[in-house]
């Protein structure tokens, strides 16, 4: 006989637990493509990130070596690299500094191009090459780069006082 005052502990059944796990799996499966897309760099985001990294690398090199350094831009080919870096790989390929993990040379992804390469208010987008210089005191040439592709346009402005790239909309 069971004592009257003894309460049995309440618990979930195996079937209830399996239903909850199945629902969690479905929710995770529905959210996975969005998570992958947010983490993966493609198109314009990759191009913007690579251009910023190359500028950071050139600025860092100028400060560390105490020598003027440049970023070479080949607008017609969609390639760009920090001075002393190996050329970027194929379509969207990039050379990465083993110590810093920053991109030092790259090629714009397919469908993305330089719409404007403005250095000291002169546009080099139709030129074979252009150079932006970074100086040992952390400053750089006044430059504005506009990237276009896939109906999207983004502007990178190099702050000549700090040498830091700044992203903004094209109309700003």
C-alpha positions in Angstrom: 0.0 0.0 0.0 1.0 3.6 -0.7 1.2 6.1 2.0 -1.5 8.8 1.6 0.9 11.8 2.0 3.5 10.7 -0.5 3.4 12.9 -3.6 4.9 11.5 -6.8 7.4 13.8 -8.5 6.1 15.3 -11.7 8.3 14.8 -14.8 8.1 15.1 -18.6 7.5 12.0 -20.7 9.9 10.9 -23.4 7.4 11.8 -26.1 7.0 15.4 -24.7 10.8 15.8 -24.7 11.1 14.5 -28.3 8.4 17.0 -29.5 10.3 19.9 -27.9 13.6 18.8 -29.5 11.9 18.4 -32.9 10.4 21.9 -32.6 13.8 23.4 -31.6 15.4 21.6 -34.6 12.8 23.1 -37.0 13.3 26.6 -35.7 17.1 26.2 -36.0 16.8 24.9 -39.5 14.6 27.8 -40.5 17.1 30.4 -39.1 20.3 28.8 -40.4 20.3 30.3 -43.9 19.9 33.8 -42.4 22.8 33.2 -40.0 25.0 31.9 -42.8 24.2 34.9 -45.0 25.0 37.3 -42.1 28.3 35.7 -41.4 29.4 35.1 -45.1 31.0 38.0 -46.9 29.9 38.3 -50.5 29.7 41.0 -53.1 29.7 44.6 -51.9 30.3 43.7 -48.2 33.4 41.7 -49.1 34.7 44.5 -51.4 34.2 47.2 -48.7 35.9 45.1 -46.1 38.9 44.3 -48.3 39.4 48.0 -49.3 39.3 49.0 -45.7 41.7 46.2 -44.7 44.2 47.2 -47.4 44.0 50.9 -46.2 44.5 49.8 -42.6 47.5 47.7 -43.6 49.1 50.5 -45.5 48.6 53.0 -42.7 50.0 50.5 -40.1 53.0 49.8 -42.3 53.7 53.5 -42.7 53.6 54.1 -39.0 55.6 51.0 -38.0 58.4 51.5 -40.6 58.3 55.3 -40.3 58.2 55.5 -44.2 55.7 56.7 -46.6 53.6 53.8 -47.9 51.0 53.6 -50.6 47.9 51.7 -51.8 48.1 51.0 -55.5 44.7 50.9 -57.1 44.1 49.5 -60.6 40.6 50.7 -61.3 40.2 49.1 -64.7 41.2 45.7 -63.4 39.4 46.1 -60.0 42.6 45.3 -58.1 44.3 47.1 -55.2 47.1 46.4 -52.8 49.2 47.9 -50.1 52.8 48.7 -51.0 55.0 45.6 -50.8 52.0 43.2 -50.8 51.6 40.4 -53.3 48.9 40.9 -55.9 45.4 39.8 -55.1 44.3 36.4 -56.4 41.6 35.7 -59.0 38.0 37.0 -58.9 37.5 38.1 -55.3 40.9 36.6 -54.3 42.9 38.2 -51.5 46.4 38.2 -50.0 46.3 38.2 -46.2 49.0 39.2 -43.8 49.9 36.1 -41.7 50.7 38.3 -38.6 47.7 40.6 -38.6 45.1 38.6 -40.5 44.3 41.8 -42.5 43.9 41.8 -46.3 46.9 43.4 -48.0 45.9 42.9 -51.6 42.7 41.9 -53.3 40.5 42.0 -56.4 37.0 43.2 -56.4 34.3 40.4 -56.6 32.5 39.9 -59.9 29.9 42.6 -60.5 31.6 45.2 -58.3 33.7 48.0 -59.8 35.2 51.3 -58.9 32.8 54.1 -60.0 35.1 56.8 -58.6 38.7 56.9 -57.4 39.0 60.5 -56.3 42.4 61.6 -54.9 42.8 65.3 -54.1 39.6 66.0 -56.0 40.9 64.4 -59.2 39.0 61.3 -60.5 41.2 58.3 -61.5 38.4 55.8 -62.2 39.2 55.8 -65.9 43.0 55.7 -65.4 45.2 52.6 -65.5 46.4 53.2 -61.9 46.2 55.5 -58.9 48.1 55.7 -55.6 47.0 56.9 -52.2 49.9 57.6 -49.9 49.9 57.0 -46.1 52.5 58.8 -44.0 54.4 57.9 -40.8 52.4 60.3 -38.7 49.2 58.4 -39.4 47.8 60.8 -42.0 47.1 60.1 -45.7 46.2 61.7 -49.0 42.6 63.0 -49.3 40.7 60.3 -51.1 37.2 59.1 -51.9 36.4 55.7 -53.4 33.0 54.8 -54.7 32.1 51.1 -55.4 29.1 50.1 -57.4 27.5 46.8 -58.3 24.2 45.0 -58.1 22.3 48.2 -58.0 24.1 49.2 -54.8 26.7 52.0 -54.3 28.9 52.6 -51.3 31.5 55.3 -50.6 34.7 55.0 -48.6 36.3 58.3 -47.5 39.8 58.3 -46.2 40.1 60.8 -43.4 43.3 62.6 -44.3 43.9 63.6 -40.7 43.7 60.2 -39.2 44.3 58.0 -42.3 41.2 55.9 -41.3 38.7 54.8 -43.9 35.0 55.7 -43.2 32.0 54.1 -44.9 29.0 56.2 -45.9 26.2 56.4 -48.4 27.1 57.9 -51.8 24.9 61.0 -51.3 26.6 61.9 -48.0 
